Amino acid sequence: MGFLDIKQATKSYGAVKVLHETNISVEEGEFLVLVGPSGCGKSTLLNMIAGLEDVTSGDIAIKGRSMLGVKPADRNIAMVFQSYALYPNMTVRGNISFGMEMHGIPKPEREKKIDAVADLLQITQLLDRKPGQLSGGQRQRVAMGRALTRDPDVFLFDEPLSNLDAKLRVDMRTEIKKLHQKLGTTIVYVTHDQIEALTLSTRIAVMYGGHVQQLGTPKEIYDNPANMFVAGFMGSPSMNLFPAKVAQANGAPAAEVTLKDGQTALLPFAGEAMTGHEGRDIILGIRPEAITDRDGADRNSNAVHVVEAPVELTEPAGSDTYVVTHMGGRDITGRFRADVQVSAGDRFPFAINMEKAVVFDPKTEARVARHDERRGHARHRHHRQRDGRRHPGGGPCADGRADRHPGTRAADSRRRAGARPVARLRRQRVQVARDVARRRRPRVQPRQLLQRRRQLEALRRGAGALSGRGFCRDDASRRRLARLALRLRDAGAVLRPGRGAVPGARRRGQRPDRTAARPLPPPARAGRARHGARPRAAGTRGAAPLRAAAGRRSGRMAG
């Protein structure tokens, strides 16, 4: 059991499942980074930890205590948002102390914490300024200072650096790293930038499509990716992925790749890797730093092989020069030293370190285990089958190594579930019809019934009854609502916008509406009223009410 435990947590919005079964255990003082592209579910998982989103199934526990049903204010967490969320009318001191004031902390203790946090974040000279007078980095420090004063169990950061420019982002990244080293608190950090994930974290959870693709240390994620998505997403530039075929070179397995001019090159694998896979089609993955010039290659490696290939493009980057060539039908990027003289169109020798090569299955996109890893994976698979856990996606298991990869079994299950919402809606309609026939309150409220009920409630309150503003989104619905209002008015109801409806005549067996507003007073008349004439009824308009009143007067005079 860890300090923060996420156990089989899922999140669904209706029939759409945005976060699948997630298992993550965070130790005390650990810096966990949730990284992935937009829409992968990382912010949803962070909001579930904070209590801003409900957990559909599973559990989230902090310090052994389940957080299901616990309000965000009672979880002892602090959250730093992407948009800073500072009060513009308060000074920096007021923003930092506002949360402590709400919790009833005495003023001397508040001032002591403000001074300590300001000194830690180096914002002492900014305490009397307002957010509008601060830069983006200073605002982010104020937001972190407000979170630090709470002394929480877990810090939650939701992409706090995405609004900053490149240089300021690097500076704030260093500040957050120093802050974690000083305080030693547990931090869960969400970002889409893989560089932030690699530099800040003690462990990384790579997410895609609502699944945790891989969970491990930055070195494990970078050197041993579980599938092609992790390999292509982590790192800048990303890992080179190109098709190859396992062949024999001097009695040892080697990767056979095709160059742009149609020639083939053999790249022998290191050690006994890929033994017994001769003739198999693979996807070869090599990092850019493992493809360089001869003098820049790793001299301690015995698996560096040189391949001459034409240079497609050069990209000087100051300290390095990125050189692009063509292998296996795809562009391959190598990282060269800055002083290497190379130009586009030259035929240049590329030194490739095959010790850093990673092999993937082109069908499942999962990593193919090397010969020296098979025994460990076989033992891991034995324990998994004994515990009754399935092995998703064909890659390593999710408990610390990897997780399901999109496009395999997860996609098949989503396709099979495509007809479920339609069938569910049909069952709801049938259930509503049965409940109405039995004169019971429907247990299922479809969207149309909820819309009609809101219209009727708005009509009874009299708020926007004739226009349907806020309840009817089209002209047809507004006309329908106006006709219904006229019917109630003809029945004797007086509509007062914003105050409710006053029944003028009620049906048999119907109780009077005591929550409605009082009737309108009779309108003032010019001159003196005739003796014996009744005042005009409130809310009566048109010729029909006047004829009815005249008929009553004539009958009384005749009597």
Sequence and secondary structure as in RCSB ss.txt:
>XXXX:A:sequence
MGFLDIKQATKSYGAVKVLHETNISVEEGEFLVLVGPSGCGKSTLLNMIAGLEDVTSGDIAIKGRSMLGVKPADR
NIAMVFQSYALYPNMTVRGNISFGMEMHGIPKPEREKKIDAVADLLQITQLLDRKPGQLSGGQRQRVAMGRALTR
DPDVFLFDEPLSNLDAKLRVDMRTEIKKLHQKLGTTIVYVTHDQIEALTLSTRIAVMYGGHVQQLGTPKEIYDNP
ANMFVAGFMGSPSMNLFPAKVAQANGAPAAEVTLKDGQTALLPFAGEAMTGHEGRDIILGIRPEAITDRDGADRN
SNAVHVVEAPVELTEPAGSDTYVVTHMGGRDITGRFRADVQVSAGDRFPFAINMEKAVVFDPKTEARVARHDERR
GHARHRHHRQRDGRRHPGGGPCADGRADRHPGTRAADSRRRAGARPVARLRRQRVQVARDVARRRRPRVQPRQLL
QRRRQLEALRRGAGALSGRGFCRDDASRRRLARLALRLRDAGAVLRPGRGAVPGARRRGQRPDRTAARPLPPPAR
AGRARHGARPRAAGTRGAAPLRAAAGRRSGRMAG
>XXXX:A:secstr
  SEEEEEEEEEETTEEEEEEEEEEE TT EEEEE STTSSHHHHHHHHHTSS  SEEEEEETTEE TT  GGGS
 EEEE TT    TTS HHHHHHHHHHHTT  HHHHHHHHHHHHHHHT GGGTTS GGGS HHHHHHHHHHHHHTT
  SEEEEESTTTTS HHHHHHHHHHHHHHHHHH  EEEEEES HHHHHHH SEEEEEETTEEEEEE HHHHHHS 
SBHHHHHHSSSS  EEEEEEEEEETTEEEEEEEBTTS EEEEE STTTTTT TT EEEEEE GGGEE TTTS TT
 S EEEEEEE  EEEE SSEEEEEEEETTEEEEEEEETT    TT EEEEEEEGGG EEE TTT BB   GGGHH
HHHHHHHHHHHHT   GGGSS TTTT    TTSHHHHHHHHGGGHHHHHHHHHHHHHHHHHHTT   S   HHHH
HHHHHHHHHHHTTTTTT TTT  SHHHHHHHHHHHHHHHHTT EEETTTEEE SS  TT    TTS         
SS   TT     TT  SHHHHHHHHHHHHHHHH 
